[in-house]
């Protein structure tokens, strides 16, 4: 009897645990995850950060950030992080990583997290709670509104470069996308953060305010200007952020300002040629005239005579009969 009951109990336990295990695996595969070797550490120490569920062969940035929670993200963006002590890591073929991160005090009070964000490709980020021993703790700022914005269409950059951009003027575009309010209260005059990053460097953020009110359940098409510095060229990434969350990312390839290169090439050719001509003119003025040599042409009758005896009965200048003439 016991031999028959035990297999039945074991099969029942496996059947109950199977769906739960599958659901846990599904949740793990749903998005990137981050784990820490220790939940508390002091400044000067270190923790080992590991993660799974990320895109394969993706460059990630690891930062200790204050004024942040996994639920609200990093309030204030990377300005709330210890950027000088961050570390970079690349995920393996399975989307996993493991990296040692030094613990540094962020420039703002805790609550603190280890913030992991993708640097290349589509935006992805995750946070893990970290208590920085001895660092001040302060409540998070109250949320301004219960409204929540979500992107409803792919972001795109519109516009083109003009002739001045070919000569080094700042490249500019317009970021266009459609957002919707998925919250429970209206969002009035939202302030977005537009970041531009060159290659693997951290983005530089500028605030752009959209004028208008977005009621719950409504959507709107927004246009935000984006501008780079003068002479910028190469591969850039434009990132749109609101409320500490990344809403969209868009690549931007900027052509090299060939007009500037052409200008310098012409300058390097024209200036030496002008200096050479000026120098030769000075030399011609200051050097003494050369005495006439044996082969120097003589003058006869106001015309140049290449040499040899003058015609019969002709005289040279001065009224004298030239040597070699008869009569």
Order of alpha helices (4+ residues) and beta strands (2+ residues): alpha-beta-beta-beta-beta-beta-beta-beta-beta-beta-beta-beta-beta-alpha-beta-beta-beta-beta-beta-beta-beta-beta-alpha-beta-beta
